[in-house]
């Protein structure tokens, strides 16, 4: 199945989401916690990756969609 081509201009946001998503903590009841602003800030500082407020908003929206999809 082929879908639309991945927009390379936002690949850095997808990459950040995938990395941050891999570090998330379970709720202990089969669910997952959302990626926190604290985790985003720590990742950004540790990797020397600057994220704009708009980038962070996109990450949070991706995360919300991901959690809703899993539920």
mmCIF file as Biopython writes it, N, C-alpha, C and O atoms, coordinates in Angstrom:
data_model
#
loop_
_atom_site.group_PDB
_atom_site.id
_atom_site.type_symbol
_atom_site.label_atom_id
_atom_site.label_alt_id
_atom_site.label_comp_id
_atom_site.label_asym_id
_atom_site.label_entity_id
_atom_site.label_seq_id
_atom_site.pdbx_PDB_ins_code
_atom_site.Cartn_x
_atom_site.Cartn_y
_atom_site.Cartn_z
_atom_site.occupancy
_atom_site.B_iso_or_equiv
_atom_site.auth_seq_id
_atom_site.auth_asym_id
_atom_site.pdbx_PDB_model_num
ATOM 1   N N  . UNK A ? 1  ? 0.844  -1.178 0.000  1.0 0.0 1  A 1 
ATOM 2   C CA . UNK A ? 1  ? 0.000  0.000  0.000  1.0 0.0 1  A 1 
ATOM 3   C C  . UNK A ? 1  ? 0.891  1.243  0.000  1.0 0.0 1  A 1 
ATOM 4   O O  . UNK A ? 1  ? 1.787  1.376  0.834  1.0 0.0 1  A 1 
ATOM 5   N N  . UNK A ? 2  ? 0.642  2.123  -0.917 1.0 0.0 2  A 1 
ATOM 6   C CA . UNK A ? 2  ? 1.426  3.347  -1.017 1.0 0.0 2  A 1 
ATOM 7   C C  . UNK A ? 2  ? 0.567  4.524  -0.613 1.0 0.0 2  A 1 
ATOM 8   O O  . UNK A ? 2  ? -0.593 4.636  -1.010 1.0 0.0 2  A 1 
ATOM 9   N N  . UNK A ? 3  ? 1.149  5.389  0.174  1.0 0.0 3  A 1 
ATOM 10  C CA . UNK A ? 3  ? 0.472  6.611  0.572  1.0 0.0 3  A 1 
ATOM 11  C C  . UNK A ? 3  ? 1.210  7.795  0.007  1.0 0.0 3  A 1 
ATOM 12  O O  . UNK A ? 3  ? 2.060  7.652  -0.872 1.0 0.0 3  A 1 
ATOM 13  N N  . UNK A ? 4  ? 0.886  8.956  0.510  1.0 0.0 4  A 1 
ATOM 14  C CA . UNK A ? 4  ? 1.585  10.151 0.035  1.0 0.0 4  A 1 
ATOM 15  C C  . UNK A ? 4  ? 3.043  10.133 0.463  1.0 0.0 4  A 1 
ATOM 16  O O  . UNK A ? 4  ? 3.408  9.483  1.443  1.0 0.0 4  A 1 
ATOM 17  N N  . UNK A ? 5  ? 3.864  10.846 -0.275 1.0 0.0 5  A 1 
ATOM 18  C CA . UNK A ? 5  ? 5.278  10.933 0.051  1.0 0.0 5  A 1 
ATOM 19  C C  . UNK A ? 5  ? 5.440  11.691 1.372  1.0 0.0 5  A 1 
ATOM 20  O O  . UNK A ? 5  ? 4.749  12.680 1.621  1.0 0.0 5  A 1 
ATOM 21  N N  . UNK A ? 6  ? 6.365  11.212 2.213  1.0 0.0 6  A 1 
ATOM 22  C CA . UNK A ? 6  ? 6.611  11.840 3.502  1.0 0.0 6  A 1 
ATOM 23  C C  . UNK A ? 6  ? 7.205  13.231 3.283  1.0 0.0 6  A 1 
ATOM 24  O O  . UNK A ? 6  ? 8.160  13.381 2.522  1.0 0.0 6  A 1 
ATOM 25  N N  . UNK A ? 7  ? 6.647  14.250 3.945  1.0 0.0 7  A 1 
ATOM 26  C CA . UNK A ? 7  ? 7.177  15.613 3.764  1.0 0.0 7  A 1 
ATOM 27  C C  . UNK A ? 7  ? 8.514  15.791 4.493  1.0 0.0 7  A 1 
ATOM 28  O O  . UNK A ? 7  ? 8.548  15.877 5.720  1.0 0.0 7  A 1 
ATOM 29  N N  . UNK A ? 8  ? 9.589  15.843 3.749  1.0 0.0 8  A 1 
ATOM 30  C CA . UNK A ? 8  ? 10.939 15.901 4.328  1.0 0.0 8  A 1 
ATOM 31  C C  . UNK A ? 8  ? 11.165 17.147 5.185  1.0 0.0 8  A 1 
ATOM 32  O O  . UNK A ? 8  ? 12.023 17.134 6.068  1.0 0.0 8  A 1 
ATOM 33  N N  . UNK A ? 9  ? 10.422 18.204 4.944  1.0 0.0 9  A 1 
ATOM 34  C CA . UNK A ? 9  ? 10.601 19.434 5.721  1.0 0.0 9  A 1 
ATOM 35  C C  . UNK A ? 9  ? 10.261 19.250 7.200  1.0 0.0 9  A 1 
ATOM 36  O O  . UNK A ? 9  ? 10.716 20.027 8.040  1.0 0.0 9  A 1 
ATOM 37  N N  . UNK A ? 10 ? 9.475  18.242 7.518  1.0 0.0 10 A 1 
ATOM 38  C CA . UNK A ? 10 ? 9.099  18.002 8.913  1.0 0.0 10 A 1 
ATOM 39  C C  . UNK A ? 10 ? 9.684  16.691 9.451  1.0 0.0 10 A 1 
ATOM 40  O O  . UNK A ? 10 ? 9.272  16.206 10.505 1.0 0.0 10 A 1 
ATOM 41  N N  . UNK A ? 11 ? 10.624 16.138 8.735  1.0 0.0 11 A 1 
ATOM 42  C CA . UNK A ? 11 ? 11.203 14.862 9.178  1.0 0.0 11 A 1 
ATOM 43  C C  . UNK A ? 11 ? 11.894 14.984 10.531 1.0 0.0 11 A 1 
ATOM 44  O O  . UNK A ? 11 ? 11.935 14.012 11.285 1.0 0.0 11 A 1 
ATOM 45  N N  . UNK A ? 12 ? 12.439 16.157 10.857 1.0 0.0 12 A 1 
ATOM 46  C CA . UNK A ? 12 ? 13.093 16.338 12.153 1.0 0.0 12 A 1 
ATOM 47  C C  . UNK A ? 12 ? 12.085 16.248 13.302 1.0 0.0 12 A 1 
ATOM 48  O O  . UNK A ? 12 ? 12.426 15.784 14.390 1.0 0.0 12 A 1 
ATOM 49  N N  . UNK A ? 13 ? 10.855 16.687 13.068 1.0 0.0 13 A 1 
ATOM 50  C CA . UNK A ? 13 ? 9.825  16.581 14.107 1.0 0.0 13 A 1 
ATOM 51  C C  . UNK A ? 13 ? 9.435  15.122 14.294 1.0 0.0 13 A 1 
ATOM 52  O O  . UNK A ? 13 ? 9.277  14.658 15.423 1.0 0.0 13 A 1 
ATOM 53  N N  . UNK A ? 14 ? 9.280  14.400 13.194 1.0 0.0 14 A 1 
ATOM 54  C CA . UNK A ? 14 ? 8.954  12.975 13.274 1.0 0.0 14 A 1 
ATOM 55  C C  . UNK A ? 14 ? 10.064 12.222 13.994 1.0 0.0 14 A 1 
ATOM 56  O O  . UNK A ? 14 ? 9.793  11.376 14.846 1.0 0.0 14 A 1 
ATOM 57  N N  . UNK A ? 15 ? 11.295 12.522 13.657 1.0 0.0 15 A 1 
ATOM 58  C CA . UNK A ? 15 ? 12.440 11.875 14.301 1.0 0.0 15 A 1 
ATOM 59  C C  . UNK A ? 15 ? 12.457 12.160 15.801 1.0 0.0 15 A 1 
ATOM 60  O O  . UNK A ? 15 ? 12.695 11.257 16.603 1.0 0.0 15 A 1 
ATOM 61  N N  . UNK A ? 16 ? 12.208 13.401 16.178 1.0 0.0 16 A 1 
ATOM 62  C CA . UNK A ? 16 ? 12.150 13.758 17.604 1.0 0.0 16 A 1 
ATOM 63  C C  . UNK A ? 16 ? 11.027 13.000 18.285 1.0 0.0 16 A 1 
ATOM 64  O O  . UNK A ? 16 ? 11.206 12.489 19.391 1.0 0.0 16 A 1 
ATOM 65  N N  . UNK A ? 17 ? 9.863  12.920 17.635 1.0 0.0 17 A 1 
ATOM 66  C CA . UNK A ? 17 ? 8.730  12.198 18.222 1.0 0.0 17 A 1 
ATOM 67  C C  . UNK A ? 17 ? 9.057  10.723 18.437 1.0 0.0 17 A 1 
ATOM 68  O O  . UNK A ? 17 ? 8.776  10.174 19.502 1.0 0.0 17 A 1 
ATOM 69  N N  . UNK A ? 18 ? 9.641  10.087 17.444 1.0 0.0 18 A 1 
ATOM 70  C CA . UNK A ? 18 ? 9.974  8.666  17.554 1.0 0.0 18 A 1 
ATOM 71  C C  . UNK A ? 18 ? 10.955 8.435  18.704 1.0 0.0 18 A 1 
ATOM 72  O O  . UNK A ? 18 ? 10.787 7.502  19.490 1.0 0.0 18 A 1 
ATOM 73  N N  . UNK A ? 19 ? 11.972 9.281  18.801 1.0 0.0 19 A 1 
ATOM 74  C CA . UNK A ? 19 ? 12.960 9.152  19.876 1.0 0.0 19 A 1 
ATOM 75  C C  . UNK A ? 19 ? 12.312 9.362  21.231 1.0 0.0 19 A 1 
ATOM 76  O O  . UNK A ? 19 ? 12.494 8.547  22.136 1.0 0.0 19 A 1 
ATOM 77  N N  . UNK A ? 20 ? 11.555 10.446 21.385 1.0 0.0 20 A 1 
ATOM 78  C CA . UNK A ? 20 ? 10.905 10.738 22.662 1.0 0.0 20 A 1 
ATOM 79  C C  . UNK A ? 20 ? 9.856  9.682  23.021 1.0 0.0 20 A 1 
ATOM 80  O O  . UNK A ? 20 ? 9.704  9.329  24.190 1.0 0.0 20 A 1 
ATOM 81  N N  . UNK A ? 21 ? 9.152  9.191  22.040 1.0 0.0 21 A 1 
ATOM 82  C CA . UNK A ? 21 ? 8.139  8.173  22.283 1.0 0.0 21 A 1 
ATOM 83  C C  . UNK A ? 21 ? 8.755  6.897  22.846 1.0 0.0 21 A 1 
ATOM 84  O O  . UNK A ? 21 ? 8.136  6.200  23.651 1.0 0.0 21 A 1 
ATOM 85  N N  . UNK A ? 22 ? 9.967  6.600  22.421 1.0 0.0 22 A 1 
ATOM 86  C CA . UNK A ? 22 ? 10.658 5.409  22.908 1.0 0.0 22 A 1 
ATOM 87  C C  . UNK A ? 22 ? 11.096 5.510  24.355 1.0 0.0 22 A 1 
ATOM 88  O O  . UNK A ? 22 ? 11.509 4.511  24.945 1.0 0.0 22 A 1 
ATOM 89  N N  . UNK A ? 23 ? 11.015 6.694  24.937 1.0 0.0 23 A 1 
ATOM 90  C CA . UNK A ? 23 ? 11.436 6.871  26.325 1.0 0.0 23 A 1 
ATOM 91  C C  . UNK A ? 23 ? 10.265 7.017  27.283 1.0 0.0 23 A 1 
ATOM 92  O O  . UNK A ? 23 ? 10.464 7.191  28.485 1.0 0.0 23 A 1 
ATOM 93  N N  . UNK A ? 24 ? 9.050  6.948  26.762 1.0 0.0 24 A 1 
ATOM 94  C CA . UNK A ? 24 ? 7.876  7.202  27.614 1.0 0.0 24 A 1 
ATOM 95  C C  . UNK A ? 24 ? 7.682  6.118  28.666 1.0 0.0 24 A 1 
ATOM 96  O O  . UNK A ? 24 ? 8.200  5.009  28.537 1.0 0.0 24 A 1 
ATOM 97  N N  . UNK A ? 25 ? 6.941  6.452  29.692 1.0 0.0 25 A 1 
ATOM 98  C CA . UNK A ? 25 ? 6.699  5.580  30.828 1.0 0.0 25 A 1 
ATOM 99  C C  . UNK A ? 25 ? 5.275  5.061  30.767 1.0 0.0 25 A 1 
ATOM 100 O O  . UNK A ? 25 ? 4.351  5.782  30.390 1.0 0.0 25 A 1 
ATOM 101 N N  . UNK A ? 26 ? 5.110  3.807  31.140 1.0 0.0 26 A 1 
ATOM 102 C CA . UNK A ? 26 ? 3.790  3.188  31.195 1.0 0.0 26 A 1 
ATOM 103 C C  . UNK A ? 26 ? 3.001  3.724  32.380 1.0 0.0 26 A 1 
ATOM 104 O O  . UNK A ? 26 ? 3.579  4.137  33.386 1.0 0.0 26 A 1 
ATOM 105 N N  . UNK A ? 27 ? 1.688  3.715  32.255 1.0 0.0 27 A 1 
ATOM 106 C CA . UNK A ? 27 ? 0.829  4.125  33.372 1.0 0.0 27 A 1 
ATOM 107 C C  . UNK A ? 27 ? 0.718  3.016  34.407 1.0 0.0 27 A 1 
ATOM 108 O O  . UNK A ? 27 ? 0.241  3.251  35.517 1.0 0.0 27 A 1 
ATOM 109 N N  . UNK A ? 28 ? 1.152  1.817  34.059 1.0 0.0 28 A 1 
ATOM 110 C CA . UNK A ? 28 ? 1.037  0.685  34.955 1.0 0.0 28 A 1 
ATOM 111 C C  . UNK A ? 28 ? -0.270 -0.076 34.774 1.0 0.0 28 A 1 
ATOM 112 O O  . UNK A ? 28 ? -0.452 -1.148 35.351 1.0 0.0 28 A 1 
ATOM 113 N N  . UNK A ? 29 ? -1.178 0.473  33.975 1.0 0.0 29 A 1 
ATOM 114 C CA . UNK A ? 29 ? -2.464 -0.183 33.724 1.0 0.0 29 A 1 
ATOM 115 C C  . UNK A ? 29 ? -2.656 -0.455 32.239 1.0 0.0 29 A 1 
ATOM 116 O O  . UNK A ? 29 ? -3.780 -0.468 31.738 1.0 0.0 29 A 1 
ATOM 117 N N  . UNK A ? 30 ? -1.545 -0.673 31.543 1.0 0.0 30 A 1 
ATOM 118 C CA . UNK A ? 30 ? -1.622 -0.975 30.127 1.0 0.0 30 A 1 
ATOM 119 C C  . UNK A ? 30 ? -1.614 0.237  29.226 1.0 0.0 30 A 1 
ATOM 120 O O  . UNK A ? 30 ? -1.555 0.098  28.004 1.0 0.0 30 A 1 
ATOM 121 N N  . UNK A ? 31 ? -1.671 1.413  29.800 1.0 0.0 31 A 1 
ATOM 122 C CA . UNK A ? 31 ? -1.653 2.638  28.999 1.0 0.0 31 A 1 
ATOM 123 C C  . UNK A ? 31 ? -0.266 3.263  29.003 1.0 0.0 31 A 1 
ATOM 124 O O  . UNK A ? 31 ? 0.668  2.744  29.615 1.0 0.0 31 A 1 
ATOM 125 N N  . UNK A ? 32 ? -0.157 4.371  28.318 1.0 0.0 32 A 1 
ATOM 126 C CA . UNK A ? 32 ? 1.110  5.101  28.293 1.0 0.0 32 A 1 
ATOM 127 C C  . UNK A ? 32 ? 0.858  6.556  28.662 1.0 0.0 32 A 1 
ATOM 128 O O  . UNK A ? 32 ? -0.206 7.110  28.383 1.0 0.0 32 A 1 
ATOM 129 N N  . UNK A ? 33 ? 1.845  7.155  29.287 1.0 0.0 33 A 1 
ATOM 130 C CA . UNK A ? 33 ? 1.762  8.578  29.619 1.0 0.0 33 A 1 
ATOM 131 C C  . UNK A ? 33 ? 2.176  9.406  28.417 1.0 0.0 33 A 1 
ATOM 132 O O  . UNK A ? 33 ? 2.997  8.974  27.607 1.0 0.0 33 A 1 
ATOM 133 N N  . UNK A ? 34 ? 1.606  10.593 28.305 1.0 0.0 34 A 1 
ATOM 134 C CA . UNK A ? 34 ? 2.033  11.480 27.226 1.0 0.0 34 A 1 
ATOM 135 C C  . UNK A ? 34 ? 3.461  11.963 27.452 1.0 0.0 34 A 1 
ATOM 136 O O  . UNK A ? 34 ? 3.961  11.953 28.576 1.0 0.0 34 A 1 
ATOM 137 N N  . UNK A ? 35 ? 4.100  12.378 26.386 1.0 0.0 35 A 1 
ATOM 138 C CA . UNK A ? 35 ? 5.429  12.966 26.483 1.0 0.0 35 A 1 
ATOM 139 C C  . UNK A ? 35 ? 5.266  14.331 27.145 1.0 0.0 35 A 1 
ATOM 140 O O  . UNK A ? 35 ? 4.462  15.149 26.700 1.0 0.0 35 A 1 
ATOM 141 N N  . UNK A ? 36 ? 6.020  14.569 28.194 1.0 0.0 36 A 1 
ATOM 142 C CA . UNK A ? 36 ? 5.881  15.818 28.937 1.0 0.0 36 A 1 
ATOM 143 C C  . UNK A ? 36 ? 6.766  16.919 28.357 1.0 0.0 36 A 1 
ATOM 144 O O  . UNK A ? 36 ? 7.719  16.659 27.623 1.0 0.0 36 A 1 
ATOM 145 N N  . UNK A ? 37 ? 6.424  18.137 28.705 1.0 0.0 37 A 1 
ATOM 146 C CA . UNK A ? 37 ? 7.255  19.273 28.302 1.0 0.0 37 A 1 
ATOM 147 C C  . UNK A ? 37 ? 8.646  19.147 28.918 1.0 0.0 37 A 1 
ATOM 148 O O  . UNK A ? 37 ? 9.640  19.536 28.304 1.0 0.0 37 A 1 
ATOM 149 N N  . UNK A ? 38 ? 8.713  18.606 30.126 1.0 0.0 38 A 1 
ATOM 150 C CA . UNK A ? 38 ? 10.001 18.401 30.788 1.0 0.0 38 A 1 
ATOM 151 C C  . UNK A ? 38 ? 10.871 17.442 29.988 1.0 0.0 38 A 1 
ATOM 152 O O  . UNK A ? 38 ? 12.069 17.676 29.827 1.0 0.0 38 A 1 
ATOM 153 N N  . UNK A ? 39 ? 10.271 16.352 29.482 1.0 0.0 39 A 1 
ATOM 154 C CA . UNK A ? 39 ? 11.027 15.392 28.675 1.0 0.0 39 A 1 
ATOM 155 C C  . UNK A ? 39 ? 11.485 16.018 27.362 1.0 0.0 39 A 1 
ATOM 156 O O  . UNK A ? 39 ? 12.604 15.775 26.911 1.0 0.0 39 A 1 
ATOM 157 N N  . UNK A ? 40 ? 10.618 16.825 26.750 1.0 0.0 40 A 1 
ATOM 158 C CA . UNK A ? 40 ? 10.987 17.494 25.502 1.0 0.0 40 A 1 
ATOM 159 C C  . UNK A ? 40 ? 12.151 18.449 25.753 1.0 0.0 40 A 1 
ATOM 160 O O  . UNK A ? 40 ? 13.109 18.487 24.980 1.0 0.0 40 A 1 
ATOM 161 N N  . UNK A ? 41 ? 12.064 19.216 26.831 1.0 0.0 41 A 1 
ATOM 162 C CA . UNK A ? 41 ? 13.124 20.176 27.153 1.0 0.0 41 A 1 
ATOM 163 C C  . UNK A ? 41 ? 14.445 19.459 27.422 1.0 0.0 41 A 1 
ATOM 164 O O  . UNK A ? 41 ? 15.492 19.874 26.924 1.0 0.0 41 A 1 
ATOM 165 N N  . UNK A ? 42 ? 14.398 18.384 28.210 1.0 0.0 42 A 1 
ATOM 166 C CA . UNK A ? 42 ? 15.625 17.638 28.521 1.0 0.0 42 A 1 
ATOM 167 C C  . UNK A ? 42 ? 16.237 17.055 27.251 1.0 0.0 42 A 1 
ATOM 168 O O  . UNK A ? 42 ? 17.447 17.149 27.047 1.0 0.0 42 A 1 
ATOM 169 N N  . UNK A ? 43 ? 15.410 16.454 26.398 1.0 0.0 43 A 1 
ATOM 170 C CA . UNK A ? 43 ? 15.912 15.879 25.143 1.0 0.0 43 A 1 
ATOM 171 C C  . UNK A ? 43 ? 16.539 16.964 24.269 1.0 0.0 43 A 1 
ATOM 172 O O  . UNK A ? 43 ? 17.616 16.780 23.701 1.0 0.0 43 A 1 
ATOM 173 N N  . UNK A ? 44 ? 15.847 18.092 24.174 1.0 0.0 44 A 1 
ATOM 174 C CA . UNK A ? 44 ? 16.338 19.199 23.364 1.0 0.0 44 A 1 
ATOM 175 C C  . UNK A ? 44 ? 17.695 19.699 23.861 1.0 0.0 44 A 1 
ATOM 176 O O  . UNK A ? 44 ? 18.598 19.955 23.064 1.0 0.0 44 A 1 
ATOM 177 N N  . UNK A ? 45 ? 17.832 19.834 25.174 1.0 0.0 45 A 1 
ATOM 178 C CA . UNK A ? 45 ? 19.094 20.294 25.746 1.0 0.0 45 A 1 
ATOM 179 C C  . UNK A ? 45 ? 20.203 19.254 25.587 1.0 0.0 45 A 1 
ATOM 180 O O  . UNK A ? 45 ? 21.336 19.602 25.253 1.0 0.0 45 A 1 
ATOM 181 N N  . UNK A ? 46 ? 19.888 18.000 25.820 1.0 0.0 46 A 1 
ATOM 182 C CA . UNK A ? 46 ? 20.896 16.945 25.727 1.0 0.0 46 A 1 
ATOM 183 C C  . UNK A ? 46 ? 21.403 16.728 24.304 1.0 0.0 46 A 1 
ATOM 184 O O  . UNK A ? 46 ? 22.568 16.390 24.093 1.0 0.0 46 A 1 
ATOM 185 N N  . UNK A ? 47 ? 20.529 16.923 23.346 1.0 0.0 47 A 1 
ATOM 186 C CA . UNK A ? 47 ? 20.911 16.684 21.949 1.0 0.0 47 A 1 
ATOM 187 C C  . UNK A ? 47 ? 21.284 17.972 21.220 1.0 0.0 47 A 1 
ATOM 188 O O  . UNK A ? 47 ? 21.640 17.945 20.042 1.0 0.0 47 A 1 
ATOM 189 N N  . UNK A ? 48 ? 21.201 19.096 21.927 1.0 0.0 48 A 1 
ATOM 190 C CA . UNK A ? 48 ? 21.487 20.402 21.321 1.0 0.0 48 A 1 
ATOM 191 C C  . UNK A ? 48 ? 20.604 20.625 20.091 1.0 0.0 48 A 1 
ATOM 192 O O  . UNK A ? 48 ? 21.058 21.120 19.059 1.0 0.0 48 A 1 
ATOM 193 N N  . UNK A ? 49 ? 19.335 20.246 20.230 1.0 0.0 49 A 1 
ATOM 194 C CA . UNK A ? 49 ? 18.367 20.402 19.154 1.0 0.0 49 A 1 
ATOM 195 C C  . UNK A ? 49 ? 17.392 21.510 19.527 1.0 0.0 49 A 1 
ATOM 196 O O  . UNK A ? 49 ? 16.647 21.392 20.499 1.0 0.0 49 A 1 
ATOM 197 N N  . UNK A ? 50 ? 17.404 22.578 18.753 1.0 0.0 50 A 1 
ATOM 198 C CA . UNK A ? 50 ? 16.492 23.682 19.027 1.0 0.0 50 A 1 
ATOM 199 C C  . UNK A ? 50 ? 15.127 23.377 18.430 1.0 0.0 50 A 1 
ATOM 200 O O  . UNK A ? 50 ? 15.013 23.031 17.254 1.0 0.0 50 A 1 
ATOM 201 N N  . UNK A ? 51 ? 14.098 23.510 19.252 1.0 0.0 51 A 1 
ATOM 202 C CA . UNK A ? 51 ? 12.727 23.344 18.793 1.0 0.0 51 A 1 
ATOM 203 C C  . UNK A ? 51 ? 11.977 24.649 19.026 1.0 0.0 51 A 1 
ATOM 204 O O  . UNK A ? 51 ? 12.051 25.235 20.106 1.0 0.0 51 A 1 
ATOM 205 N N  . UNK A ? 52 ? 11.268 25.089 18.023 1.0 0.0 52 A 1 
ATOM 206 C CA . UNK A ? 52 ? 10.458 26.292 18.165 1.0 0.0 52 A 1 
ATOM 207 C C  . UNK A ? 52 ? 9.183  25.936 18.931 1.0 0.0 52 A 1 
ATOM 208 O O  . UNK A ? 52 ? 8.842  24.758 19.042 1.0 0.0 52 A 1 
ATOM 209 N N  . UNK A ? 53 ? 8.481  26.930 19.455 1.0 0.0 53 A 1 
ATOM 210 C CA . UNK A ? 53 ? 7.186  26.641 20.082 1.0 0.0 53 A 1 
ATOM 211 C C  . UNK A ? 53 ? 6.242  25.898 19.136 1.0 0.0 53 A 1 
ATOM 212 O O  . UNK A ? 53 ? 5.469  25.044 19.572 1.0 0.0 53 A 1 
ATOM 213 N N  . UNK A ? 54 ? 6.302  26.216 17.869 1.0 0.0 54 A 1 
ATOM 214 C CA . UNK A ? 54 ? 5.455  25.533 16.876 1.0 0.0 54 A 1 
ATOM 215 C C  . UNK A ? 54 ? 5.854  24.062 16.726 1.0 0.0 54 A 1 
ATOM 216 O O  . UNK A ? 54 ? 4.995  23.193 16.577 1.0 0.0 54 A 1 
ATOM 217 N N  . UNK A ? 55 ? 7.166  23.790 16.766 1.0 0.0 55 A 1 
ATOM 218 C CA . UNK A ? 55 ? 7.650  22.399 16.713 1.0 0.0 55 A 1 
ATOM 219 C C  . UNK A ? 55 ? 7.136  21.612 17.910 1.0 0.0 55 A 1 
ATOM 220 O O  . UNK A ? 55 ? 6.695  20.470 17.776 1.0 0.0 55 A 1 
ATOM 221 N N  . UNK A ? 56 ? 7.198  22.235 19.077 1.0 0.0 56 A 1 
ATOM 222 C CA . UNK A ? 56 ? 6.748  21.568 20.304 1.0 0.0 56 A 1 
ATOM 223 C C  . UNK A ? 56 ? 5.252  21.308 20.244 1.0 0.0 56 A 1 
ATOM 224 O O  . UNK A ? 56 ? 4.786  20.248 20.661 1.0 0.0 56 A 1 
ATOM 225 N N  . UNK A ? 57 ? 4.505  22.262 19.731 1.0 0.0 57 A 1 
ATOM 226 C CA . UNK A ? 57 ? 3.070  22.068 19.561 1.0 0.0 57 A 1 
ATOM 227 C C  . UNK A ? 57 ? 2.791  20.891 18.622 1.0 0.0 57 A 1 
ATOM 228 O O  . UNK A ? 57 ? 1.891  20.091 18.877 1.0 0.0 57 A 1 
ATOM 229 N N  . UNK A ? 58 ? 3.556  20.789 17.550 1.0 0.0 58 A 1 
ATOM 230 C CA . UNK A ? 58 ? 3.393  19.667 16.618 1.0 0.0 58 A 1 
ATOM 231 C C  . UNK A ? 58 ? 3.719  18.340 17.295 1.0 0.0 58 A 1 
ATOM 232 O O  . UNK A ? 58 ? 3.011  17.353 17.095 1.0 0.0 58 A 1 
ATOM 233 N N  . UNK A ? 59 ? 4.785  18.308 18.094 1.0 0.0 59 A 1 
ATOM 234 C CA . UNK A ? 59 ? 5.138  17.090 18.841 1.0 0.0 59 A 1 
ATOM 235 C C  . UNK A ? 59 ? 4.006  16.673 19.773 1.0 0.0 59 A 1 
ATOM 236 O O  . UNK A ? 59 ? 3.645  15.498 19.833 1.0 0.0 59 A 1 
ATOM 237 N N  . UNK A ? 60 ? 3.452  17.634 20.496 1.0 0.0 60 A 1 
ATOM 238 C CA . UNK A ? 60 ? 2.373  17.329 21.434 1.0 0.0 60 A 1 
ATOM 239 C C  . UNK A ? 60 ? 1.127  16.831 20.703 1.0 0.0 60 A 1 
ATOM 240 O O  . UNK A ? 60 ? 0.435  15.940 21.195 1.0 0.0 60 A 1 
ATOM 241 N N  . UNK A ? 61 ? 0.838  17.400 19.537 1.0 0.0 61 A 1 
ATOM 242 C CA . UNK A ? 61 ? -0.318 16.942 18.759 1.0 0.0 61 A 1 
ATOM 243 C C  . UNK A ? 61 ? -0.090 15.532 18.220 1.0 0.0 61 A 1 
ATOM 244 O O  . UNK A ? 61 ? -0.999 14.703 18.246 1.0 0.0 61 A 1 
ATOM 245 N N  . UNK A ? 62 ? 1.115  15.260 17.735 1.0 0.0 62 A 1 
ATOM 246 C CA . UNK A ? 62 ? 1.444  13.899 17.293 1.0 0.0 62 A 1 
ATOM 247 C C  . UNK A ? 62 ? 1.278  12.913 18.445 1.0 0.0 62 A 1 
ATOM 248 O O  . UNK A ? 62 ? 0.720  11.828 18.276 1.0 0.0 62 A 1 
ATOM 249 N N  . UNK A ? 63 ? 1.767  13.303 19.610 1.0 0.0 63 A 1 
ATOM 250 C CA . UNK A ? 63 ? 1.692  12.442 20.780 1.0 0.0 63 A 1 
ATOM 251 C C  . UNK A ? 63 ? 0.243  12.172 21.169 1.0 0.0 63 A 1 
ATOM 252 O O  . UNK A ? 63 ? -0.124 11.037 21.472 1.0 0.0 63 A 1 
ATOM 253 N N  . UNK A ? 64 ? -0.562 13.200 21.160 1.0 0.0 64 A 1 
ATOM 254 C CA . UNK A ? 64 ? -1.978 13.048 21.502 1.0 0.0 64 A 1 
ATOM 255 C C  . UNK A ? 64 ? -2.676 12.109 20.518 1.0 0.0 64 A 1 
ATOM 256 O O  . UNK A ? 64 ? -3.457 11.246 20.919 1.0 0.0 64 A 1 
ATOM 257 N N  . UNK A ? 65 ? -2.391 12.282 19.248 1.0 0.0 65 A 1 
ATOM 258 C CA . UNK A ? 65 ? -2.974 11.416 18.217 1.0 0.0 65 A 1 
ATOM 259 C C  . UNK A ? 65 ? -2.513 9.972  18.403 1.0 0.0 65 A 1 
ATOM 260 O O  . UNK A ? 65 ? -3.303 9.037  18.277 1.0 0.0 65 A 1 
ATOM 261 N N  . UNK A ? 66 ? -1.234 9.803  18.702 1.0 0.0 66 A 1 
ATOM 262 C CA . UNK A ? 66 ? -0.672 8.466  18.934 1.0 0.0 66 A 1 
ATOM 263 C C  . UNK A ? 66 ? -1.368 7.773  20.104 1.0 0.0 66 A 1 
ATOM 264 O O  . UNK A ? 66 ? -1.744 6.605  20.005 1.0 0.0 66 A 1 
ATOM 265 N N  . UNK A ? 67 ? -1.537 8.488  21.198 1.0 0.0 67 A 1 
ATOM 266 C CA . UNK A ? 67 ? -2.174 7.904  22.391 1.0 0.0 67 A 1 
ATOM 267 C C  . UNK A ? 67 ? -3.638 7.563  22.087 1.0 0.0 67 A 1 
ATOM 268 O O  . UNK A ? 67 ? -4.118 6.497  22.473 1.0 0.0 67 A 1 
ATOM 269 N N  . UNK A ? 68 ? -4.343 8.458  21.402 1.0 0.0 68 A 1 
ATOM 270 C CA . UNK A ? 68 ? -5.747 8.180  21.056 1.0 0.0 68 A 1 
ATOM 271 C C  . UNK A ? 68 ? -5.856 6.967  20.138 1.0 0.0 68 A 1 
ATOM 272 O O  . UNK A ? 68 ? -6.790 6.175  20.263 1.0 0.0 68 A 1 
ATOM 273 N N  . UNK A ? 69 ? -4.904 6.818  19.212 1.0 0.0 69 A 1 
ATOM 274 C CA . UNK A ? 69 ? -4.917 5.698  18.277 1.0 0.0 69 A 1 
ATOM 275 C C  . UNK A ? 69 ? -4.711 4.377  19.008 1.0 0.0 69 A 1 
ATOM 276 O O  . UNK A ? 69 ? -5.316 3.365  18.654 1.0 0.0 69 A 1 
ATOM 277 N N  . UNK A ? 70 ? -3.855 4.390  20.027 1.0 0.0 70 A 1 
ATOM 278 C CA . UNK A ? 70 ? -3.604 3.166  20.792 1.0 0.0 70 A 1 
ATOM 279 C C  . UNK A ? 70 ? -4.759 2.775  21.695 1.0 0.0 70 A 1 
ATOM 280 O O  . UNK A ? 70 ? -4.924 1.603  22.033 1.0 0.0 70 A 1 
ATOM 281 N N  . UNK A ? 71 ? -5.558 3.761  22.085 1.0 0.0 71 A 1 
ATOM 282 C CA . UNK A ? 71 ? -6.652 3.507  23.045 1.0 0.0 71 A 1 
ATOM 283 C C  . UNK A ? 71 ? -7.803 2.779  22.467 1.0 0.0 71 A 1 
ATOM 284 O O  . UNK A ? 71 ? -8.778 2.508  23.168 1.0 0.0 71 A 1 
#
